[in-house]
Amino acid sequence: MEHTRRTLLAGIAAGGVVGAAGCLGDEGPDSSDTGPYDCELEEPMTPDAEFRAVIGDPDADVVVRAFEDFTCGHCATYKLDHFPTIREEYVDPGTVRYEHWDFPIPVDDDWAHAVASAARGVGVREGDEAFFAFASTIYESHGSYDLESIGAAAEAAGDDPCAAMADAYHESAHGALEADREEGVARGVGETPTVFVDGTQTENYEAETVAAAIDDAL
């Protein structure tokens, strides 16, 4: 059964739903176990609420915006199977400006804000490329998130694993994530991932569809 955001808002208590086109929704991690990292998880300082993960040419005429929920299975599919094509053909050559936007439905209450907070922390500390490296790595653990996997993804991206786990545990970017979500709702986002090319929503998140939209906009 395919669900719309109206269905979600009317019956969110029924739990999480994954539709054919994207994810539709269902506190921070329950455990403070950081595994071999043995971190203290001190509450982070006030995060940079203005951070926006951007790659490609920041001044490109064509802007691609992707709204994602890190706990959405379709987002994992997009990031791991479709985004690499868009990155290779349009982002790395500087043809487009590519922006990540968060849209925590959330599919998983325990991890949506936590993982996204960790990702933002990595980006603030180490830069945009580190953000996207973390995102791709952590999506490989989709469905089995824990603080240790967040720490490992952060470390692989060149960041302090304990800092990333603290961001996740305390959901340090919660306010900024909700601001992104509100922007998504204003743009008509009802499921994740949702991709916009120059303000126009693509029919789906498949690489061929997004590429065709970019080609039309060039």
C-alpha positions as CSV (number, residue, x, y, z in Angstrom):
1,M,0.0,0.0,0.0
2,E,1.4,3.4,-0.9
3,H,1.2,6.0,1.8
4,T,1.2,9.8,1.5
5,R,2.3,12.3,4.1
6,R,-1.3,13.0,4.9
7,T,-1.6,9.3,5.9
8,L,1.5,9.7,8.0
9,L,0.2,12.8,9.8
10,A,-3.2,11.2,10.4
11,G,-1.8,8.0,11.8
12,I,1.8,8.3,12.8
13,A,1.2,6.3,15.9
14,A,0.7,3.3,13.8
15,G,4.5,3.1,13.2
16,G,7.0,3.3,10.4
17,V,6.1,2.6,6.7
18,V,8.3,2.2,3.7
19,G,6.5,2.9,0.5
20,A,7.4,2.0,-3.1
21,A,8.8,5.5,-3.9
22,G,10.4,6.4,-0.6
23,C,10.3,6.3,3.2
24,L,7.4,7.5,5.4
25,G,7.6,7.7,9.1
26,D,6.9,5.6,12.0
27,E,15.0,10.2,21.2
28,G,18.4,9.7,21.2
29,P,20.1,6.3,21.5
30,D,19.1,4.4,24.5
31,S,22.6,3.1,25.2
32,S,25.8,5.1,25.9
33,D,28.0,2.1,25.0
34,T,30.8,3.3,22.7
35,G,32.4,-0.1,22.4
36,P,36.2,-0.1,22.1
37,Y,36.3,3.7,21.8
38,D,35.5,4.1,25.5
39,C,34.3,7.7,25.2
40,E,32.8,9.9,27.9
41,L,30.1,11.4,25.6
42,E,30.2,14.9,27.1
43,E,27.5,17.2,25.9
44,P,28.8,19.1,22.8
45,M,29.0,22.8,22.7
46,T,26.3,24.7,20.7
47,P,26.5,23.4,17.1
48,D,26.8,25.6,14.0
49,A,23.1,25.9,13.1
50,E,24.0,27.5,9.7
51,F,26.1,24.5,8.4
52,R,25.0,23.2,5.0
53,A,26.8,20.3,3.4
54,V,27.6,21.4,-0.1
55,I,29.8,19.8,-2.8
56,G,30.4,20.6,-6.5
57,D,30.7,24.1,-7.7
58,P,29.1,26.4,-5.0
59,D,28.4,29.0,-7.7
60,A,27.0,26.6,-10.3
61,D,23.8,27.7,-12.1
62,V,22.1,24.4,-11.4
63,V,21.4,23.5,-7.8
64,V,20.5,20.0,-6.6
65,R,18.9,19.6,-3.2
66,A,18.4,16.2,-1.6
67,F,16.2,15.7,1.4
68,E,17.1,12.6,3.4
69,D,16.4,10.7,6.6
70,F,19.4,8.6,7.7
71,T,17.0,5.9,9.0
72,C,15.2,5.5,5.7
73,G,16.0,2.4,3.7
74,H,15.3,4.2,0.4
75,C,17.8,6.9,1.4
76,A,20.4,4.3,1.9
77,T,19.7,2.9,-1.6
78,Y,19.9,6.4,-3.1
79,K,23.1,7.3,-1.4
80,L,24.9,4.0,-2.0
81,D,23.5,3.0,-5.5
82,H,22.4,6.2,-7.2
83,F,24.2,9.2,-5.8
84,P,27.6,7.9,-6.9
85,T,26.6,8.3,-10.5
86,I,25.3,11.8,-10.0
87,R,28.5,12.7,-8.1
88,E,30.7,11.3,-10.9
89,E,28.9,12.9,-13.8
90,Y,27.7,16.2,-12.4
91,V,29.1,17.0,-8.9
92,D,32.8,16.3,-9.3
93,P,33.1,18.0,-12.7
94,G,31.6,21.1,-11.0
95,T,28.5,21.1,-13.2
96,V,26.1,21.5,-10.3
97,R,25.9,22.7,-6.7
98,Y,24.8,19.7,-4.6
99,E,23.2,20.3,-1.2
100,H,22.3,17.8,1.5
101,W,19.1,18.6,3.5
102,D,17.8,16.7,6.5
103,F,14.3,15.5,6.7
104,P,13.9,13.3,9.8
105,I,10.5,11.8,9.3
106,P,11.6,10.0,11.5
107,V,11.5,6.4,10.3
108,D,13.3,5.4,13.5
109,D,12.8,7.6,16.5
110,D,16.0,6.4,18.2
111,W,18.4,7.1,15.4
112,A,17.1,9.6,12.8
113,H,18.2,12.8,14.7
114,A,21.1,11.0,16.3
115,V,22.9,9.9,13.1
116,A,22.0,13.2,11.3
117,S,23.5,15.1,14.3
118,A,26.7,13.1,14.1
119,A,26.9,13.8,10.3
120,R,26.5,17.5,10.9
121,G,29.2,17.5,13.6
122,V,31.6,15.7,11.3
123,G,30.9,18.3,8.6
124,V,31.3,21.3,10.9
125,R,34.6,20.0,12.3
126,E,36.1,18.5,9.1
127,G,34.3,20.0,6.2
128,D,31.8,19.1,3.4
129,E,33.7,16.2,1.9
130,A,34.0,14.6,5.3
131,F,30.3,15.0,5.8
132,F,29.5,13.1,2.6
133,A,32.2,10.5,3.3
134,F,30.6,9.9,6.7
135,A,27.1,9.7,5.2
136,S,28.1,7.1,2.7
137,T,29.9,5.0,5.3
138,I,27.2,5.2,7.9
139,Y,24.4,4.2,5.4
140,E,26.2,0.9,5.1
141,S,25.2,0.2,8.7
142,H,21.6,1.1,8.0
143,G,19.2,-1.0,10.1
144,S,21.8,-1.8,12.7
145,Y,23.0,1.6,13.9
146,D,24.8,2.0,17.2
147,L,27.3,4.4,18.6
148,E,30.2,2.3,17.7
149,S,29.2,2.3,14.0
150,I,28.9,6.1,14.1
151,G,32.3,6.4,15.7
152,A,33.8,4.1,13.0
153,A,32.2,6.1,10.2
154,A,33.4,9.4,11.7
155,E,36.9,8.0,12.1
156,A,37.0,6.8,8.5
157,A,36.0,10.4,7.5
158,G,38.9,11.9,9.4
159,D,36.9,13.1,12.4
160,D,37.1,12.4,16.2
161,P,34.9,9.4,16.8
162,C,34.1,10.4,20.3
163,A,33.0,13.8,19.2
164,A,30.7,12.2,16.6
165,M,29.2,9.8,19.1
166,A,28.6,12.6,21.6
167,D,26.8,14.5,18.9
168,A,24.6,11.5,18.2
169,Y,24.0,10.6,21.9
170,H,22.9,14.2,22.7
171,E,21.2,14.9,19.3
172,S,23.3,18.1,19.2
173,A,21.8,19.3,15.9
174,H,18.1,18.6,16.7
175,G,17.0,22.2,16.2
176,A,18.8,22.6,12.9
177,L,17.4,19.3,11.7
178,E,13.9,20.3,12.4
179,A,14.5,23.6,10.6
180,D,15.5,21.6,7.5
181,R,12.4,19.5,7.9
182,E,10.2,22.5,8.1
183,E,11.8,23.8,4.8
184,G,11.1,20.4,3.3
185,V,7.5,20.5,4.3
186,A,7.2,24.0,2.8
187,R,8.6,22.6,-0.5
188,G,6.1,19.7,-0.5
189,V,8.4,16.9,0.7
190,G,6.3,14.0,1.9
191,E,8.8,11.1,1.7
192,T,12.5,10.5,1.6
193,P,14.6,10.7,-0.3
194,T,13.2,13.7,-2.3
195,V,15.4,15.4,-4.8
196,F,15.0,18.9,-6.3
197,V,16.8,20.2,-9.3
198,D,16.6,24.0,-9.5
199,G,13.5,23.9,-7.3
200,T,11.6,21.3,-9.2
201,Q,11.0,17.9,-7.6
202,T,12.2,14.9,-9.6
203,E,9.8,12.1,-10.3
204,N,11.9,9.7,-8.2
205,Y,15.4,9.4,-6.8
206,E,16.9,7.1,-9.4
207,A,20.2,8.3,-11.0
208,E,18.7,8.3,-14.5
209,T,15.8,10.5,-13.5
210,V,17.9,13.0,-11.5
211,A,20.4,13.1,-14.4
212,A,17.7,13.8,-16.9
213,A,16.4,16.6,-14.8
214,I,19.9,18.1,-14.5
215,D,20.4,17.8,-18.3
216,D,17.1,19.7,-18.8
217,A,18.2,22.4,-16.5
218,L,21.6,23.0,-18.0
